[in-house]
Amino acid sequence: MFARVEVLLPEEQPVLVIPATSVLSAPYGDSVYVIEEKPGKDPAKPGLTVRQQVIRTGRARGDFVAVETGLKPGDRIVNSGLFKLRNGMPVVENNDLVPKSETTPKPPDA
């Protein structure tokens, strides 16, 4: 005996994921703060400012959330201190204390 079997697997789709701590949830929708370079007083050293961008989130897995619309690959976003920010505020990028994101987070033993 033999059987001919055809297995249909779902297509792989590229997904843009961001840390869940970067998403600011509000009644009107989810948003993130995108870091942009703006010309400052010194043309050799552009200043960094933030712009609030509305996004549509998808599935969440661990510490990550998929973004369906509103961001493109390569956008730099803020992942902490979101409640202190407003559109156009100058910011300083400091990645010294970046929390480690995991797809399978485990709480520390207490």
SVG drawing of the C-alpha trace seen along z (x, -y; Angstrom):
<svg xmlns="http://www.w3.org/2000/svg" viewBox="-11 -77 41 79">
<polyline fill="none" stroke="black" stroke-width="0.4" points="0.0,0.0 1.1,-3.5 -0.5,-6.9 0.3,-10.2 0.2,-13.0 0.4,-16.7 1.1,-19.0 0.3,-22.6 2.3,-24.8 1.4,-28.4 3.5,-31.0 6.3,-32.7 5.6,-36.4 8.1,-39.1 7.1,-40.6 8.2,-43.8 8.5,-43.4 9.2,-45.9 9.5,-45.6 6.2,-45.7 7.5,-48.5 7.6,-50.8 3.9,-50.7 1.8,-53.5 -1.8,-52.2 -4.6,-54.8 -8.4,-54.7 -7.9,-56.2 -5.3,-53.6 -1.7,-52.4 1.3,-54.6 5.1,-54.7 7.6,-57.6 9.9,-57.6 13.3,-59.2 14.1,-61.7 17.2,-63.7 16.5,-67.4 19.0,-70.1 20.1,-71.8 22.1,-74.9 25.3,-73.1 24.9,-71.7 27.6,-69.1 25.7,-67.7 21.9,-67.3 19.6,-67.1 17.3,-64.2 13.6,-64.8 10.6,-62.5 7.4,-62.2 4.4,-60.3 3.3,-57.7 0.0,-55.8 0.5,-52.1 -1.6,-49.0 -0.3,-46.1 -0.7,-42.4 0.3,-39.3 2.3,-39.5 4.9,-36.9 7.0,-37.2 8.3,-40.7 7.7,-41.5 4.7,-42.9 4.2,-42.6 3.5,-45.9 1.1,-45.6 1.1,-49.3 2.6,-52.6 6.3,-51.8 8.9,-50.7 12.1,-48.7 14.9,-50.9 12.8,-53.3 14.3,-54.1 11.8,-54.1 11.8,-54.9 11.2,-52.0 11.2,-53.6 9.9,-56.8 7.0,-57.2 4.7,-59.1 7.3,-61.9 7.4,-62.6 5.6,-65.0 5.8,-65.6 8.9,-67.6 10.7,-67.2 14.5,-66.9 15.9,-63.6 19.3,-62.1 19.8,-58.5 21.2,-56.3 21.3,-52.6 23.4,-51.8 20.4,-50.5 18.5,-48.7 16.4,-45.9 16.9,-42.5 13.9,-41.3 13.1,-37.6 10.6,-35.6 10.1,-33.3 10.5,-35.6 10.7,-33.9 10.2,-35.7 13.2,-35.8 13.2,-33.3 12.0,-35.0"/>
</svg>
